Amino acid sequence: MATSAMNTEKSTSAIDTEKWKTGIDATATDIKEVEAFVDWRLSIYKENGWKGFDLWESFVDDFESFTRDILNNLGKDRLKKIRDYLRENRVYVRKEARKSIADGLLGAIHEPTPSKWPTDDPTDDPVDDPTDDPTPPLLSTAPIQTTPATDQLALQGSFGREITNLAKLYTDEVKYSSEQDNFDFKFEIFQNYCLRAGVPKQAYTIAIPTMLRGLALKYYFTHLKDLNLENVCVGLKLYFEGDEYKRDILSKWNAITLK
């Protein structure tokens, strides 16, 4: 087993990984090279210590061209290694006895946002799973990641035309307003529109106001505009779809019906 691991490491290091900087089309690549790519990306995940949203985002970018057959061709041991690493680092992948590991990975690949850890799958559930923690990173004691104004200006300068095209696709009906709205659904629309407008993922942070209106837009500029994308999303969902907000809406509704 140790010899096999050493051979894998040597074979990966011997390959020029520079050609994979922009990803890989697994459907047009020899399976041996695909295997080397997968092993290399796992080593990058571990080296950077990515968890949660950051790990999920990189995993989706790396594996979006993988089909069920290609995943199965990687072999059960390699698939199990991928699945278990993701689960151990706060990315939910379905894990069931006598169920295809490839299907579970495909589910994670094609989800528009990271899946919330289901209550009926407690196995390996990370204690600090950000999708299940009532105190998200935005309000935790961990340092809040911000996007400096200089970085925002640089992104605006690089992708101003694409963001303008994105704005042209929007109408008020498909923007997130907070009132009886669903952030996950509206964010899925946002991602689809970004794809159509040519807005890359690294520019989502400065593009996200485009999908907001009303109270949500006001709250963003008052409290969230300097945060990174993950914390912006968490902040909006927590404020407008959390229990306190729902109680406030219910109280207002009861006051109206009692008049």
N, C-alpha and C positions, 0 to 999 in steps of 0.2 A: 504493500500500500504506500509506504514512504517513498519507495523507488518510483512508483507511478506518479506521485505528486511532484517529485523532483524532475521527472521527465517532462511533465506538463509545464512546469515553470520554465525549464530550459527551452522547450519548443516555442513557448509564447515570447520569451525574451529574444529568441533568434529571429522572429518575424518583425519586419519593419512596421511598427504600429502607427507610424506617421500617416500612412494611407487611410487609416480609419478615423482620423480627426473629425471628419464630417459624417461619420456613421458608416453603415454597411447596408447593402441591399442583399439580404439573406436569400432572396429568391433567385439571384443571379450569381451566387458565390458557391464555390466548392465547400462541401460539408466540413472538411478538415480545417479550412480557413475560418468557417463560421464557428467551429469549436474553439479555435484559438482566440477569435474575437471575444467570445463569451467569457473565456477564462481571463482575458486581459481586462474586460470591463469589470468583472467581479473584483479583480485586484485593485482597480481604480476606486471602486466604491469603498473598499476597506481602507485604502490609503487615505482617502479624504474623510472617512468617518461619517458619510452622509446617512441621515435617518429621516423617517417620516416623509414629508412633502418633497424635500430635496432628492431623496433616494428614489421615490416614486417617479418624479419628473425625469430624472436621468434614465431610469429603467425604461420608461415609455419611449423616450427618444431613441434609445439604443435598440429596442426590440420591436418597433412598430412594423417592420417589414417581415417579421417572423410569422409563418403560418403554423397550423397544427402539425402538419407533416414534418416541417423543418424542426420544430421543437422536439417531436418524438425521435427524430434522427439523432438528436444530441445524446440520447440514452437516458435511462431512468436515474442513474447516479448523478449525472450533471444537472438534470432537471430538479432533482430533490435538493441539490446544493443551492441552486438559484432560489427555489421556493422558500427553503428554510432560512436562507440569509435575509430575504426580504421580510419575512414574518418576524424574525428576531430583531429587526431594525425598524419596526413600526409601519410596515407596509402590508396591508391585508391581502393575502392570497388564500382562496378557499383551500382547505385541506380536509379531505374526507377519505375514509377507507374504501378501497376498490373503485375510486374515482380517478380519472385521468389528471395527472399533474399538469400536462400541457394545457388542458382546458382551463384549469385554475389560473395559470399564468396568462392565458389569452384574455381571461376575464379582467385581470388587472391591467393588461396592456391597453384594452379598448374602453376602459372606463374614462369618462370625460374628466372626472375628479377622483382623488383617492377614496376608496370605499371605507365607510365607517365600520369599525370592528363589530360584527354582530354579537348579540348577547348569547346566541345559541352556539357560539364557537369560542369557548373560553380557553381552549388549548393554545399554549404559547402566547396568549394575549399579553402584550407588553404592559407593565404597570403604568408607564408614562405615555401610553398611546395618545397622540394629540387629538385624534378624531373622537375619542371617548372621554376625554378629560374635561370636566366642567370648568376648569380654570385653564384656558388655552394659553399658548406662548405669549400672546399679547399682554396678558395680565400676570404672567408668572414672574418669579424673581430673576429669571435668566435675562441676560442682556437682550434688549429689543434691537433687531437688525433694521437699520434705516437705509434709505437710498439718498445719499448726499445730493444737495441741489446741483452741484457741478456735474454729477453723473446723470441726473435727470435732464439737464440742459444738453449734455452730449447726446443722449438718446433721442431727445426731441429733434436735435439737429440732424441726426442720422436717419431717423424714420418719420420725419414730419409729414412727408407726402403720403406714406402708408396710413398714418393715423388720420389724416384728413379724409382719405378714401374710406376708412373705417367709419368715421362719423357720418358720411353720406349714406351708409347702409342702414343707419339706425332711424327708428321712429320711436316716439314716446311709449308706444304700446309694448315694445320689447325691452325697454330699459327697466332696471331694478329701482323701485321707488320706496320700498320698505313696507308699504301698506298692503297687507294680505298678499305678499309676494313671496316667491321662492328663489333664494339666492343661487342655489345649485343649478336650477333650470336656466336662470338668466346668465349664469357664468358659462354654461354649456353653449348658449347662443353666442356669447361674447367670443369664445374660442373659435367657433365656426366662422363668425364674421371676420375675425383676425386672419384666419387662414385665407379667406376670400380676398381680403384687402392686402395681403402680403405682410402683415405685421408679425415679426418673429417673437418667440417667447421671451427673449430678453427685454423686449420693449413693452411687455404686458403691464409692468408697473406704472408706466406713464400713460398707457392707453386706457386703463381701467375706468377713469372718470367718464369715458365715453358711454359706458353702459349704465350710468347712474343718472337719476333725476330726483327732484324734490328733496325730501328729508335725507335720503341716502347720500345725495350729492353734497348737501350741506354738512352732514356729519363727516364725510370723507375729508373735505377741505378744512374742517375745524380740528379733527383729531387724528387722521390717518395718512395725510398726504406725504409725509416723510418716511413712512414705513415701507418695508419690502412687500412683495405681492402676497406672500403667505399670511403675514400679519394683517394686511388690509382685508383679505377675505375673511379671516377669523374674526376681526373686529366688527365687520359689517354683520356677519351672521350672529355673533354673540349679542350685539346691541339690538338688532331688529327682530331676531327670531329666537332669542333666549327667553327663558321663563318669565323674567321680570317684565319684558316688553309685552309678552302675551297676556300677563295679568293686567297690565295697564290698558290694553285694548279691550279685554273682557269687562273691566270696570267701566270704561267709557260706553261700551255697548249696553251694559246693564242700566247705566244712567239714562241713556236715550230711550230704552224700552219702558222704563218706569215712569217717564214723563206723561 
